[in-house]
Amino acid sequence: MKITDATEALSALAQPSRLSVFRWLVRQYPARVAAGDIGQALDIAPATLSFHLATLERAGLLQHQREGRSRLY
């Protein structure tokens, strides 16, 4: 892993809500989970969750898969 990639990943996880989302998703693995289910489980508003998921995805820590109108992580 390149230093810049590691720095970006660690920076993304330095925010408590994003760390909670990441940890929760790791515990759900290998199941794919809809964004709405993540928000409900962690009590995070949809707009806020969308921002955090996008940040984690840009950092290379997760990927989404489209299934109909849902995004599965």
C-alpha positions as a Markdown table, in Angstrom:
| # | Residue | x | y | z |
|---|---|---|---|---|
| 1 | Met | 0.0 | 0.0 | 0.0 |
| 2 | Lys | 1.3 | 3.4 | -0.9 |
| 3 | Ile | 1.8 | 6.0 | 1.9 |
| 4 | Thr | -0.7 | 8.3 | 0.3 |
| 5 | Asp | -3.3 | 5.6 | 0.1 |
| 6 | Ala | -2.7 | 4.7 | 3.8 |
| 7 | Thr | -2.9 | 8.3 | 4.8 |
| 8 | Glu | -6.2 | 8.8 | 3.0 |
| 9 | Ala | -7.7 | 5.7 | 4.6 |
| 10 | Leu | -6.5 | 6.6 | 8.1 |
| 11 | Ser | -7.8 | 10.2 | 7.6 |
| 12 | Ala | -11.3 | 8.8 | 6.6 |
| 13 | Leu | -11.4 | 6.6 | 9.7 |
| 14 | Ala | -10.3 | 9.4 | 12.0 |
| 15 | Gln | -13.9 | 10.7 | 12.2 |
| 16 | Pro | -16.0 | 8.8 | 14.8 |
| 17 | Ser | -19.1 | 8.3 | 12.7 |
| 18 | Arg | -17.1 | 6.9 | 9.7 |
| 19 | Leu | -15.2 | 4.6 | 12.0 |
| 20 | Ser | -18.5 | 3.4 | 13.4 |
| 21 | Val | -19.9 | 2.7 | 9.9 |
| 22 | Phe | -16.7 | 0.9 | 8.9 |
| 23 | Arg | -16.6 | -1.2 | 12.0 |
| 24 | Trp | -20.3 | -2.1 | 11.6 |
| 25 | Leu | -19.9 | -3.1 | 8.0 |
| 26 | Val | -16.8 | -5.3 | 8.9 |
| 27 | Arg | -19.0 | -7.1 | 11.4 |
| 28 | Gln | -21.7 | -7.7 | 8.7 |
| 29 | Tyr | -19.2 | -9.1 | 6.2 |
| 30 | Pro | -19.7 | -11.0 | 3.9 |
| 31 | Ala | -23.3 | -9.9 | 3.7 |
| 32 | Arg | -24.1 | -6.9 | 1.6 |
| 33 | Val | -26.1 | -4.3 | 3.5 |
| 34 | Ala | -28.3 | -1.5 | 2.1 |
| 35 | Ala | -27.4 | 2.1 | 3.0 |
| 36 | Gly | -30.8 | 2.5 | 4.7 |
| 37 | Asp | -30.1 | -0.4 | 7.0 |
| 38 | Ile | -26.7 | 1.0 | 8.0 |
| 39 | Gly | -28.3 | 4.4 | 8.9 |
| 40 | Gln | -31.1 | 2.7 | 10.9 |
| 41 | Ala | -28.7 | 0.5 | 12.8 |
| 42 | Leu | -26.3 | 3.4 | 13.7 |
| 43 | Asp | -29.0 | 6.1 | 13.9 |
| 44 | Ile | -27.4 | 8.3 | 11.3 |
| 45 | Ala | -29.5 | 10.6 | 9.0 |
| 46 | Pro | -29.6 | 9.6 | 5.3 |
| 47 | Ala | -27.8 | 12.7 | 4.1 |
| 48 | Thr | -25.1 | 12.4 | 6.7 |
| 49 | Leu | -24.6 | 8.7 | 6.0 |
| 50 | Ser | -24.3 | 9.3 | 2.3 |
| 51 | Phe | -21.5 | 11.8 | 2.9 |
| 52 | His | -19.7 | 9.3 | 5.2 |
| 53 | Leu | -20.1 | 6.4 | 2.8 |
| 54 | Ala | -18.8 | 8.4 | -0.1 |
| 55 | Thr | -15.7 | 9.5 | 2.0 |
| 56 | Leu | -15.0 | 5.9 | 2.9 |
| 57 | Glu | -15.4 | 4.8 | -0.7 |
| 58 | Arg | -13.1 | 7.5 | -2.0 |
| 59 | Ala | -10.5 | 6.3 | 0.5 |
| 60 | Gly | -10.8 | 2.8 | -0.9 |
| 61 | Leu | -12.2 | 1.3 | 2.3 |
| 62 | Leu | -15.4 | 0.0 | 0.8 |
| 63 | Gln | -17.3 | -0.4 | -2.4 |
| 64 | His | -21.0 | -0.3 | -3.3 |
| 65 | Gln | -23.0 | -2.4 | -5.7 |
| 66 | Arg | -26.3 | -1.2 | -7.2 |
| 67 | Glu | -29.3 | -3.4 | -6.9 |
| 68 | Gly | -32.4 | -1.7 | -8.2 |
| 69 | Arg | -32.6 | 1.6 | -6.5 |
| 70 | Ser | -30.5 | 0.5 | -3.5 |
| 71 | Arg | -26.8 | 0.7 | -2.9 |
| 72 | Leu | -25.4 | -2.3 | -1.1 |
| 73 | Tyr | -22.2 | -2.0 | 0.8 |
